[in-house]
């Protein structure tokens, strides 16, 4: 059983805000198709973000995001995982 400690749901806008905070930038700089690496997001920050977002109950792992470099790509991964975690078992 997953212990969900972060009650705030994971949304596209939350992801954008969290990425911007990690970069010490405004959310407007994090567009859907901007290369996050070019913005300065490194693997340690991605690991921290992944851990925070997994606390929402989504089985998100660093490797899920590593293959993508844009917020749009990450959001597709999250949506797929959200749909899978909502499926009846």
C-alpha positions as MATLAB code, in Angstrom:
seq = 'XXXXXXXXXXXXXXXXXXXXXXXXXXXXXXXXXXXXXXXXXXXXXXXXXXXXXXXXXXXXXXXXXXXXXXXXXXXXXXXXXXXXXXXXX';
ca = [
       0.000    0.000    0.000;
       1.350    3.400   -0.972;
       1.592    6.022    1.747;
       0.467    9.197    0.011;
       1.980   12.095    1.923;
       1.405   14.813   -0.653;
      -2.333   15.415   -1.028;
      -1.971   17.963   -3.838;
      -2.817   16.173   -7.109;
      -0.292   16.042   -9.883;
      -1.415   18.298  -12.714;
       0.366   19.790  -15.683;
       0.381   23.184  -14.005;
       1.750   21.777  -10.769;
       4.543   20.082  -12.715;
       5.297   23.361  -14.501;
       5.385   25.267  -11.194;
       7.572   22.630   -9.504;
      10.051   22.622  -12.392;
      10.182   26.423  -12.374;
      10.790   26.425   -8.621;
      13.611   23.888   -9.013;
      15.173   26.176  -11.615;
      14.485   29.343   -9.600;
      12.537   30.715  -12.580;
       8.971   31.822  -13.226;
       6.529   29.166  -14.497;
       6.080   31.070  -17.762;
       9.605   30.079  -18.821;
       8.655   26.379  -18.685;
       6.632   25.916  -21.851;
       5.252   22.541  -22.874;
       7.819   22.022  -25.644;
      10.888   23.703  -24.116;
      13.889   21.432  -23.655;
      14.168   21.158  -19.870;
      17.861   20.330  -20.027;
      18.494   23.530  -21.969;
      16.664   25.398  -19.210;
      19.155   23.998  -16.700;
      17.300   21.021  -15.242;
      19.889   18.427  -14.238;
      19.489   14.803  -13.183;
      19.600   15.562   -9.456;
      16.709   18.020   -9.763;
      14.776   15.522  -11.881;
      15.309   12.889   -9.192;
      13.990   15.241   -6.506;
      10.967   16.167   -8.633;
      10.254   12.516   -9.415;
      10.306   11.680   -5.716;
       7.961   14.563   -4.880;
       5.530   13.663   -7.626;
       5.550    9.957   -6.738;
       4.263   10.973   -3.301;
       0.927   11.798   -4.980;
       0.364    8.080   -5.419;
       1.473    7.786   -9.044;
       4.082    5.042   -9.515;
       6.491    7.475  -11.178;
      10.187    6.678  -11.421;
      13.205    8.607  -12.664;
      13.564    6.254  -15.635;
      10.012    7.131  -16.748;
      11.067   10.739  -17.305;
      14.655   10.199  -18.453;
      13.610    9.375  -22.018;
      11.848   12.735  -22.430;
      13.206   16.275  -22.394;
      10.013   18.344  -22.461;
       7.187   18.973  -20.044;
       4.758   17.718  -22.693;
       6.633   14.411  -22.822;
       6.657   14.122  -19.045;
       2.947   14.931  -18.870;
       2.171   12.129  -21.338;
       4.047    9.709  -19.068;
       2.132   10.937  -16.010;
      -1.218   10.668  -17.777;
      -0.425    7.088  -18.804;
       0.558    6.203  -15.248;
      -2.497    7.948  -13.797;
      -4.757    5.993  -16.139;
      -3.004    2.743  -15.187;
      -3.268    3.398  -11.455;
      -6.984    4.183  -11.841;
      -7.690    0.882  -13.623;
      -9.520   -1.730  -11.550;
      -7.322   -4.494  -10.174;
];
